[in-house]
Amino acid sequence: MKVQNMRLGFFEKLNLQLLVITPKQKINVIEPFVKSVHFVHNRDGMDSSLLSMSIEAFIKNKKD
């Protein structure tokens, strides 16, 4: 996890915008480095839905 934080911190210093794809269970690794999260859900294989929120809203909803 230390190496991941170093890499993400490096990208942050360069002001790079990244698209990070990770399972919901691993989102805690990237929380300090992101401003927003987007969840894609495809229940039946036909139509996908997208939910977008700020990282602050995500953290608040996670605690509730």
N, C-alpha and C positions, 0 to 999 in steps of 0.2 A: 504494500500500500504506500510505502514511503516513496518508491520510485514513481508510482502513478502521480502522487502529489507534486513531486519535483517536475515531472513532464507537464502537468496541467498548469503549474505555476509559471513555467517557462513560456507556454503559449499565451498565458494571461499577460506577461510582461511584454510580449510582442504585439499585444492587442489583436490577436487573431480570433476570428469567429469560427468556432468548431461545431460540427454536428456530431454529437456523441450518442451512440446507440447502446443502451444497456438494459438489462432486465430491471424491473421495478425494485427487486430485492437488493440491488447493488447501487441504487441511486445515491446512497449516503456517501459513496466515494467521491462523487462529483459535486455534491451540494455546495461546497464552498466556492466553486469555480463557475457556477452557472447563474443566469438571471431569470431564465424561464425554462419550463419543461412542457413537453407535448407527449401525450399518450395516444397511441393508435390502438384501436380495438377492432377486431374482425371476428365477430361471433359465428357467423354462418358461412364464411368464405365467399360471400357475395359483396357485401357493402362494409366499408370500413368507416369508423367514426373517429374523430380527432378531438381531444380535449386539451386545451392550452391554458396554462396558468403561470403566474410568477413563482419563483422559488419560495418566496415568503408565504404565498397562499398554499403551496404544496406542503411546506413544513407545518403550517398551522393546521391544515386538514389532516395531516398525518398524526398529529398529537390528539386530535378530537376523536 
